[in-house]
Amino acid sequence: MGRMIHRSRVIALQDVSFFRNRALAAIAELADHLDRSLLIVEDDKPFLERLARAMESRGFAVTSCDTVAEGLVQVGKAAPAFAVVDLRLGDGNGLDVVSALKRKRPEARAIVLTGYGNIATAVTAVKMGAVDYLAKPADADDVVAALLAVGDEKSEVPQNPMSADRVRWEHIQRIYEMCNRNVSETARRLNMHRRTLQRILAKRAPR
C-alpha cells in the first residue's frame, strides 16, 4: 500500500512539472509575437472569465465577449492576432466570427471550442480557417499550445485526457447550469428522461 501511495505521489508531481514546463515554454514562445491581441468569444460566462484571466496571465492582451454579434464588432474594430471562439453561441454560430477574422486578417490564428457532440462540425471549422479545435472545458495551456502551434502542427495530445464519460458529464453540467438548475428543462433540451438525468446529477463526476 505504501509503495502505491508513493508511486501516485510521484506521478502527480510529474504531471505538475509537465504542465508547469509547458506553460513556461508557451509564455516564452509568445514573447516572439509582437502582437499578442486575443479575442475570446464564449457565452459560458464563468468559463469565459476563468479563461480570460488565465490567458492574460500568460501574456495575451485579451478582449472578451459572449455573442456572435459582439465578436463581429470587435473583429471590425481591430482584428486580433489570435482568437478563441465557442462553436455554438446564443445568437448564432461562432464560425461566423472565425470567417470574418480570416477575411480581415488572413494570418490570424483562431481555434474553436466545441462541446460534447460537436466534433464533426469542429472539423469543418478547421477547414474554414481555424487552426485547431478543442473540446470544452479546455485547459488554458492546451489553448495556448494550439494557438502557437507551428504550421500544420496540432497541439499535443494531453497526457491525461478526459474520458468520454467525463466529457459527457461536463456537457450535461453545462446545460444544467444554463437552465438555472431546472432538471425538467435540462432533460428536455438534452432529449433525456428526467429520472435518468436525476441519476446522473446525483453521481460524482467520472474520472
C-alpha positions in Angstrom: 0.0 0.0 0.0 2.8 2.4 1.0 4.5 1.8 -2.4 1.3 2.5 -4.3 0.8 5.8 -2.4 4.4 6.8 -3.1 4.0 6.0 -6.8 0.8 8.0 -7.0 2.6 11.0 -5.5 5.5 10.7 -7.9 3.1 10.6 -10.9 1.2 13.6 -9.5 4.4 15.6 -9.2 5.5 14.6 -12.7 2.1 15.8 -14.0 2.5 19.1 -12.2 6.1 19.5 -13.5 4.9 18.7 -17.1 2.1 21.3 -17.1 4.3 23.9 -15.5 7.1 23.4 -18.0 4.6 23.5 -20.9 3.1 26.8 -19.6 6.6 28.4 -19.3 7.5 27.2 -22.8 4.3 28.7 -24.2 4.9 32.1 -22.5 8.5 32.1 -23.8 7.2 31.4 -27.3 4.6 34.2 -27.0 7.4 36.6 -26.3 8.4 36.3 -30.0 5.0 37.7 -31.1 4.8 41.5 -31.2 1.0 41.4 -31.4 -0.5 39.5 -28.6 -4.1 40.6 -29.1 -6.6 37.8 -28.3 -10.3 37.8 -28.8 -12.3 35.3 -26.8 -16.0 34.7 -27.8 -17.7 32.4 -25.3 -21.3 32.5 -23.8 -20.5 30.4 -20.7 -19.5 33.5 -18.6 -17.8 31.7 -15.6 -15.7 29.8 -18.1 -15.1 32.9 -20.2 -13.9 34.8 -17.1 -11.6 32.0 -16.0 -10.1 31.6 -19.5 -9.6 35.3 -19.9 -7.7 35.6 -16.6 -5.6 32.6 -17.5 -4.7 33.9 -20.9 -3.8 37.3 -19.5 -1.5 35.7 -17.0 0.2 34.0 -20.0 0.9 37.3 -21.7 -2.0 37.8 -24.0 -3.9 41.2 -24.4 -7.4 39.8 -24.0 -10.7 41.2 -25.3 -13.7 39.1 -24.4 -17.4 39.0 -25.4 -20.3 36.5 -25.3 -22.1 36.9 -28.6 -21.5 36.4 -32.3 -22.7 40.0 -32.9 -20.2 41.5 -30.4 -17.5 39.2 -31.8 -18.1 40.6 -35.3 -18.0 44.2 -33.9 -14.6 43.5 -32.2 -13.2 42.0 -35.4 -14.4 45.0 -37.4 -12.8 47.4 -34.9 -9.4 45.8 -34.7 -8.9 42.2 -36.0 -6.8 40.4 -33.3 -3.8 38.2 -33.9 -5.4 35.3 -32.0 -9.0 34.2 -31.3 -10.7 31.5 -29.2 -14.3 31.1 -30.3 -17.1 28.8 -29.0 -18.7 27.0 -31.8 -22.3 27.4 -30.6 -23.3 30.7 -29.1 -26.7 32.0 -28.0 -27.2 34.2 -31.1 -25.6 32.1 -33.8 -22.6 30.1 -35.0 -19.1 31.0 -33.8 -17.8 30.1 -37.3 -19.1 33.5 -38.5 -16.6 35.2 -36.3 -13.8 32.9 -37.5 -14.7 33.6 -41.1 -14.8 37.4 -40.6 -11.5 37.3 -38.8 -9.8 35.4 -41.6 -11.2 37.7 -44.2 -9.9 40.8 -42.4 -6.6 39.3 -41.2 -5.7 36.1 -43.0 -2.6 35.4 -40.9 -4.7 35.5 -37.6 -4.7 32.2 -35.7 -8.1 31.1 -34.4 -9.2 28.0 -32.5 -12.7 26.7 -32.0 -14.1 25.4 -28.7 -16.7 22.6 -29.0 -19.0 21.0 -26.6 -19.8 17.3 -26.4 -21.2 16.0 -29.7 -19.9 18.8 -31.9 -16.6 17.3 -33.0 -17.7 16.7 -36.6 -18.7 20.3 -37.0 -15.5 21.4 -35.4 -13.5 19.6 -38.2 -15.4 21.8 -40.7 -14.3 24.8 -38.6 -10.7 23.9 -39.3 -11.4 23.7 -43.0 -12.9 27.2 -42.8 -9.8 28.7 -41.3 -9.5 27.7 -37.6 -6.0 26.3 -36.9 -7.4 23.7 -34.4 -10.3 22.8 -32.2 -10.5 21.8 -28.6 -13.2 20.0 -26.6 -14.7 22.0 -23.7 -13.9 22.6 -21.0 -10.4 23.4 -22.4 -7.3 23.8 -20.3 -5.6 27.2 -20.8 -2.3 25.6 -21.5 -3.9 23.5 -24.3 -5.4 26.6 -25.7 -2.0 28.4 -25.8 -0.3 25.3 -27.3 -3.0 25.2 -30.1 -2.8 28.9 -30.8 1.0 28.9 -31.0 1.4 25.5 -32.9 3.7 25.9 -35.9 2.4 25.5 -39.4 0.0 22.5 -39.6 1.2 21.1 -36.3 -1.6 20.4 -33.9 -1.5 20.7 -30.1 -0.1 17.7 -28.3 -2.4 15.1 -27.1 -3.0 15.7 -23.3 -1.1 13.4 -21.0 -4.3 12.5 -19.2 -7.2 13.4 -21.5 -10.8 13.3 -20.1 -12.7 10.1 -20.6 -15.7 10.1 -22.9 -17.9 9.7 -19.7 -16.3 12.8 -18.2 -16.8 14.9 -21.4 -20.5 13.8 -21.5 -20.8 14.7 -17.8 -19.3 18.1 -18.3 -21.7 18.8 -21.1 -24.7 17.8 -19.0 -23.5 20.0 -16.2 -23.1 23.0 -18.5 -26.6 22.6 -19.9 -27.9 22.1 -16.4 -26.3 25.4 -15.3 -27.6 27.2 -18.4 -31.1 26.1 -17.5 -30.7 27.6 -14.0 -30.5 24.0 -12.5 -34.0 23.2 -13.8 -34.0 19.4 -14.1 -37.1 19.2 -16.3 -35.9 21.9 -18.8 -32.4 20.3 -18.9 -33.8 16.9 -19.6 -36.0 18.4 -22.4 -33.0 20.1 -24.0 -30.9 17.0 -23.8 -33.7 14.8 -25.0 -33.2 12.7 -21.9 -35.7 11.1 -19.5 -36.0 13.2 -16.3 -35.2 10.3 -14.0 -32.1 9.3 -16.0 -30.9 12.9 -15.7 -31.5 12.9 -12.0 -29.4 9.8 -11.5 -26.6 11.3 -13.5 -26.7 14.6 -11.5 -26.7 12.7 -8.2 -23.4 10.9 -9.1 -19.9 12.2 -8.7 -18.0 13.3 -11.8 -16.4 10.4 -13.6 -12.6 10.4 -14.0 
